[in-house]
Amino acid sequence: MDEFMEEMNRIVNCKYCGRPTLYGELTWLNGKCMCPRCYKKEREKEDGDDNRRDTQMARQSLPG
């Protein structure tokens, strides 16, 4: 196995939840490097905020 693959398959702990994950699975979002679970949770939180904002804006634009 070459050096790159060894690094990608190294097990590390997520800085935010502490769960072990492969280094190669860490993802960056908003300046944070996190495991797939934390990434998904953060994206859902962001998407939920966007969806709520869109719904509020749509309600405000309705006549009546």
TAZIBEL-V724220 format. One record per residue. N is the residue number from 1. OMEGA is omega in radians with two decimals (none if undefined). Layout:
n:N omega:OMEGA
n:N omega:OMEGA
This chain:
n:1 omega:-3.13
n:2 omega:-3.04
n:3 omega:-3.13
n:4 omega:-3.13
n:5 omega:3.08
n:6 omega:3.13
n:7 omega:-3.13
n:8 omega:-3.11
n:9 omega:3.11
n:10 omega:3.13
n:11 omega:3.11
n:12 omega:3.07
n:13 omega:3.08
n:14 omega:-3.11
n:15 omega:-3.03
n:16 omega:-3.13
n:17 omega:3.12
n:18 omega:3.14
n:19 omega:3.08
n:20 omega:3.11
n:21 omega:3.10
n:22 omega:3.13
n:23 omega:-3.11
n:24 omega:3.14
n:25 omega:3.13
n:26 omega:-3.08
n:27 omega:3.10
n:28 omega:3.05
n:29 omega:3.12
n:30 omega:3.09
n:31 omega:3.14
n:32 omega:3.07
n:33 omega:-3.01
n:34 omega:3.13
n:35 omega:-3.13
n:36 omega:3.13
n:37 omega:3.14
n:38 omega:3.10
n:39 omega:-3.12
n:40 omega:3.14
n:41 omega:-3.13
n:42 omega:3.12
n:43 omega:3.12
n:44 omega:3.11
n:45 omega:3.12
n:46 omega:-3.13
n:47 omega:3.11
n:48 omega:3.08
n:49 omega:3.13
n:50 omega:-3.13
n:51 omega:3.11
n:52 omega:3.14
n:53 omega:3.12
n:54 omega:3.14
n:55 omega:3.11
n:56 omega:3.13
n:57 omega:3.12
n:58 omega:3.13
n:59 omega:-3.13
n:60 omega:-3.09
n:61 omega:3.13
n:62 omega:3.10
n:63 omega:3.00
n:64 omega:none
